[in-house]
Amino acid sequence: MTSDPYAKFKARHDWVTPKHREAIGAVIEAWAFFESALLYDLCMLATRPEPTQHTDLSTALVLATGMKPHTMLGMMRTLVGVLFPKDVEEFDKLRLKIKRLSDTRDIIAHARWIKGERPNSIRTMVIKSVNELKADPHDFTPDELNDVAVRIIGRALDVKVFLQSRGVKLEAPPIAPRVAESDSE
């Protein structure tokens, strides 16, 4: 009989409930969608007003694939400055919201979880060691984690709305996979 190390781990960390795990997964899934949507939006903006050939979009994808979101947003800001100079300040406000949300996502995705102080919460502890040693705790309930996932999707849609309202043609990729209907119904 094979031992299940994850089952032993879960038993020792019973403050992380299935609802917490599901909500953490929702944050990770939402961020993955955000990154792919941002890549698509950057490529469409870079080949604006419309890709004239498939190779135009392919070239943009090759250049941008693998970039971190803050790098893609920086490139988008440069393009917004060139194409829509009057709208740079508005885009910068959106970038700041995304930066704050990215920081929260990083805390959720990369920190170790311990029992939280609030009811039904789990805590991450971010240790900062620049200039001084400091612990920065963050408690999350499953509902708060799910709210982060919803806000991530919202920021992806905000980028699309910003670009579309300036004439950039985007076809939003689906947010959730489509489930095929059953033939037995």
Legacy VTK file of the C-alpha trace (Angstrom):
# vtk DataFile Version 3.0
C-alpha trace
ASCII
DATASET POLYDATA
POINTS 185 float
0.000 0.000 0.000
1.415 3.382 -1.043
1.454 6.235 1.437
-0.125 9.527 0.357
2.204 12.325 1.540
-0.313 15.031 0.568
-3.014 13.397 2.720
-0.613 13.452 5.678
0.221 17.080 4.944
-3.473 18.057 4.773
-4.167 16.283 8.069
-1.415 18.294 9.788
-2.728 21.558 8.259
-6.435 21.137 8.896
-7.024 24.891 9.194
-6.741 25.064 5.399
-10.193 23.792 4.474
-11.362 22.481 1.092
-13.099 25.858 0.597
-9.779 27.640 1.166
-8.029 25.330 -1.310
-10.762 25.850 -3.896
-10.591 29.630 -3.451
-6.767 29.658 -3.705
-7.173 27.655 -6.920
-9.675 30.239 -8.193
-7.102 33.005 -7.629
-4.430 31.040 -9.503
-6.830 30.208 -12.350
-8.015 33.826 -12.610
-4.415 35.078 -12.764
-3.592 32.590 -15.518
-6.579 33.946 -17.478
-5.436 37.519 -16.777
-1.945 36.801 -18.110
-3.204 35.165 -21.302
-5.790 37.907 -21.872
-3.121 40.569 -21.333
-0.828 38.861 -23.850
-3.631 38.786 -26.405
-4.543 42.430 -25.750
-0.919 43.558 -26.060
-0.542 41.717 -29.360
-3.739 43.230 -30.722
-2.690 46.706 -29.602
0.769 46.244 -31.138
-0.715 45.217 -34.498
-3.326 47.957 -34.461
-5.546 49.052 -36.131
-5.965 45.424 -37.222
-3.550 42.701 -38.045
-3.385 42.754 -41.837
-1.900 39.285 -42.005
-1.754 36.320 -39.677
2.011 36.776 -39.483
1.626 40.237 -37.910
-0.139 38.781 -34.882
2.201 35.771 -34.851
5.233 38.047 -34.674
3.710 40.002 -31.799
2.934 36.752 -29.961
6.484 35.503 -30.417
7.902 38.746 -29.042
5.575 38.974 -26.025
5.147 35.330 -24.997
6.833 34.628 -21.680
6.863 38.233 -20.546
5.763 38.982 -17.011
2.502 40.949 -16.723
4.261 44.103 -15.461
6.491 44.018 -18.562
3.481 43.578 -20.868
1.698 46.437 -19.090
4.802 48.606 -19.505
4.845 47.878 -23.229
1.122 48.598 -23.436
1.684 51.897 -21.619
4.299 52.860 -24.208
1.891 52.007 -27.036
-0.968 53.863 -25.314
1.349 56.883 -25.012
2.060 56.769 -28.734
-1.448 55.949 -29.958
-3.612 57.660 -27.310
-1.434 60.253 -25.534
-4.408 61.941 -23.834
-5.312 58.624 -22.148
-1.981 57.728 -20.528
-3.044 58.980 -17.076
-6.190 56.832 -17.161
-4.147 53.786 -18.219
-1.642 54.480 -15.425
-4.485 54.388 -12.878
-5.555 51.012 -14.239
-1.937 49.765 -14.084
-1.720 50.824 -10.429
-4.887 48.841 -9.597
-3.408 45.827 -11.391
-0.090 46.236 -9.528
-1.855 46.188 -6.140
-3.870 43.153 -7.175
-0.714 41.454 -8.480
0.920 41.970 -5.080
-2.099 40.368 -3.373
-2.040 37.469 -5.827
1.677 36.937 -5.170
1.018 36.817 -1.428
-1.702 34.218 -1.956
0.223 32.124 -4.469
3.680 32.089 -2.926
3.342 32.294 0.832
3.096 29.525 3.388
-0.278 29.261 5.100
-0.853 29.081 8.856
-3.994 29.306 10.982
-5.490 32.791 10.821
-6.583 34.916 13.747
-10.069 35.629 12.407
-12.721 32.890 12.285
-12.410 30.672 9.180
-9.298 32.527 8.015
-5.852 31.373 7.025
-2.786 33.568 7.254
0.192 34.180 5.061
3.288 35.735 6.482
5.396 37.806 4.124
8.859 38.408 5.533
10.530 41.630 4.421
14.260 41.887 4.953
15.233 45.093 3.164
16.426 47.813 5.587
14.785 45.973 8.503
13.409 42.538 9.326
9.629 42.720 9.362
6.759 40.238 9.164
3.672 41.337 7.244
0.683 39.040 8.003
-2.352 38.701 5.737
-5.481 36.772 6.756
-7.997 35.527 4.173
-11.311 33.733 4.444
-12.513 31.652 1.476
-14.916 34.458 0.515
-12.090 37.015 0.555
-9.932 34.749 -1.609
-12.811 34.330 -4.072
-13.228 38.114 -4.125
-9.586 38.456 -5.193
-10.252 36.028 -8.080
-13.290 38.060 -9.159
-11.281 41.304 -9.038
-8.527 39.745 -11.174
-11.047 38.848 -13.877
-12.498 42.349 -13.523
-9.099 43.970 -14.174
-8.635 41.817 -17.295
-11.982 43.050 -18.553
-11.082 46.653 -17.609
-8.030 46.467 -19.892
-10.234 45.176 -22.715
-12.812 47.935 -22.200
-10.057 50.564 -22.116
-8.644 49.358 -25.431
-11.963 48.688 -27.149
-13.246 52.152 -26.246
-10.298 53.508 -28.222
-11.065 51.447 -31.313
-8.718 48.504 -30.707
-10.520 45.475 -32.072
-10.521 42.679 -29.525
-12.434 39.476 -29.368
-12.387 38.445 -25.742
-11.268 34.882 -25.170
-13.773 32.845 -23.151
-13.456 33.267 -19.395
-14.403 29.680 -18.662
-14.054 26.571 -20.764
-17.192 25.602 -22.593
-18.740 22.352 -21.516
-20.181 20.213 -24.291
-23.819 19.357 -23.881
-24.546 15.747 -23.139
-26.235 13.708 -25.851
-28.296 11.919 -23.226
-30.335 14.959 -22.229
LINES 1 186
185 0 1 2 3 4 5 6 7 8 9 10 11 12 13 14 15 16 17 18 19 20 21 22 23 24 25 26 27 28 29 30 31 32 33 34 35 36 37 38 39 40 41 42 43 44 45 46 47 48 49 50 51 52 53 54 55 56 57 58 59 60 61 62 63 64 65 66 67 68 69 70 71 72 73 74 75 76 77 78 79 80 81 82 83 84 85 86 87 88 89 90 91 92 93 94 95 96 97 98 99 100 101 102 103 104 105 106 107 108 109 110 111 112 113 114 115 116 117 118 119 120 121 122 123 124 125 126 127 128 129 130 131 132 133 134 135 136 137 138 139 140 141 142 143 144 145 146 147 148 149 150 151 152 153 154 155 156 157 158 159 160 161 162 163 164 165 166 167 168 169 170 171 172 173 174 175 176 177 178 179 180 181 182 183 184
